[in-house]
């Protein structure tokens, strides 16, 4: 049976943390689909628009060897993307683990038979940290 993995993210200002999660996710499935969230979803989730526009973020993520397919992620509700892609496992950074949004994600995914796997968050490098450095 082919295991399809899904790893959603903004992938703004692509950095080693993004690369790490994509590499680890690829090790946990046969086919890896990366969902690049829309600019509007980034604003809703983080309160500010991404630095890099969606089309460019999609192009960057598509070029990563670990990714079999990059798609536009249309919703914060990952069941919407599951309906389109029918993935078996969803990968996320462990900054979500044990949080309210993480528990909600786990419940939503369990309702359609999808496992949620967390990977260590690369704390020393993040788009937020890069944005702060640029703003200085």
N, C-alpha and C positions, 0 to 999 in steps of 0.2 A: 504494500500500500504506500502510495506517495504521500508524504507529510508536507503540507503547505504551511509555511510560516508567514506571519504578517508583523511588520514592525513600523508603527506609525510614528511620525515626528515632524517637527517644523524643519529641521535640518538647515537652520539659518546660520550663516557664516560657518560653513562646514568645517569641522575640527576633529581632532583625534578621538574625542568622546563619541562622536557620531560613527566614526570608522570602527571603533571598538564594539559598539552595540551591533552594528551590521555584521561584523566578522563573527561575533559570538552567536548571533541569531542564525547565520548561515550554517554553523556547526550543528544546530538543533533541528534542521529540517532538510527536506530534499529540494524544495523550491521556496525561494524567499521573495516575497513581495514587500516592497517598502512603500508605505503610504506617506506622501508629502502633503501636509495639511495646508489648506487654503490660507491666503493672507487674512481673510476675514476671521477664520477660526483662530489664527494666531492672536489677532487683536482681542477676541473674546476671551481667550485663555490667559494671555499675558499682559493685556492692557496696552500693548503697543504693536505697531506693525513690524513685520520682519524687515531686516535691512536688505536682504536679497529677495527679489520678486519670485513668485511661484514658478514661473516658466524656467527660470535659471536654476532654482533649487531642484526642480524635477530633472533637468539636464545633468546636473552634478551627480545626483543620487543614481540616475540611470547609468552613469559611466563607471560606477563602483563595481568591481569584479564579483563581489559577494552577492550582488542584487540581480535576481533573474528578471525582475520587472518592477518598475516604479510607476505608481498611479497617484492621481490626485485624491487625497482623503477629504471627503465632502462633509464630514460631520464629527462632532465630539462623541457622538453615540457610535461606538465601534460595531454595534449590531447592524448598522446601515452598511458598513463596509463588508461585514460578514455575509450579508445578503447578496452582495455583488461578487464576492471572491470565494466564499465557502472555505476559508482557511481553518486549519486544525489547531494551531497554536499562535498566540499573540505574545510578542516579546516587548518588554518595557524596561526602562531604567529603574533601579530599586529605590529611587527617590519617591516613587509612587507607593512602594510596599508599606502596608500598615496605615495608610492614609485613608480618609473618607473616599477620595476619588479612586484610589486603588481598590478598596473594598467594593465600590460600585462597579468598577470595571470587571473585577473577578466574578461578581454575581451576574452581570450582564452576559459575560462570556460563558459562564457555566450553564446559563439557560439555553445555550445553543451547542453545548458540548465542546467548547473550546477551552484549552488550558492556557493559563497566563503564566509566563516564565519571566522572572526578573533577573536582570544583570546588574553588576555594580555600576553605579553612576560615576563618571569620571569627574570628581569634584574639583580638581585643580584647573580644569578647562571646561568652560561652558560658554554658550552664546551670550548669556547675561554678563559673565566676567569679561568677555571680549568687548562687549558693548561699553562696559564701564571704563575699560582701558582706552578705548577710542575716544570717549567723551572727555578725558582729562585734558 
